[in-house]
Amino acid sequence: MSLLDYLLPYDFSPLTILSYMLVMGFYGVGLIRMPEQDRPGSLRIFAFTLGVLICYAVMQTRFDYYAQYMFFV
């Protein structure tokens, strides 16, 4: 099994993928439209992006499958 297989959703949900994409898209548009002096620092932007990616990883990848069905293995 390749690394890509672990990152793909085991139970594909277009609505969930669309939701993650919309959240990241709206955040990016908000950052672009925000005045330069009001923008959050690069660490906060990184933390938000990392948080969304971790949510995706836990909810959509095989990590969720293994956590549900192979708990005692």
N, C-alpha and C positions, 0 to 999 in steps of 0.2 A: 504494500500500500504506500503510495507516494504522499508527500507532504500536502499536496493539493487535495487529495482525497479526504484528509483530516479537516481541511478548512471549508470544504463544500458542505452545505446543509444536508443532513440525513433525511429530513422531512421538509422538502422545499415548500416555502410559503411566499408567494410573490408579494402579498400584502406586507409581510414583515420586512422583506428586502426593500420594498418601495418606501416603507416608513423610515428605515435607516438612511436611505439615500436622501429623502426629503429633509430629515433632521440635519444631515451634514450640508445639504444644499442651502437650506435656510440660514444655517449658521454662517456659511461662507458669504452669502449675500449680505447678511447683517454686518459682518466684519468689513466688507468692502464699502458699504454705505455709511458706516459709522465714521464720524470725524476722527482724524488721526490721534488727537489728544485724548479721546474717550475710549480708544480701543484697549482691550485687556492686553497684558503682557504675553510674550511668546510662551512662557511657562503655563499660563492659564489656558491658552489655545491648545497647547500640546496635551495638557491634562484632560480637557474636554474631549478632544479627539481620541485619546487613549481610552477614556471611559466608554465612549460609544463603541470603539473597537472591541473592548473587553466584553461589553454587553452582547455584541454580536457573537463573539467567540463562545460565550457561555450559553447563549440561548439558541444558536443556530447550527453550530458545528457538532461534530461527534462527541465533544465533551459532554454535552447534555445527554446524549444517548448512553454513553458509558456511565454517567452519574445515575441515571434512572434504572438501567437494566443490568449493570454489572457492578453493583455496589459492593457485593461480598466477594468478588473475584480477587 
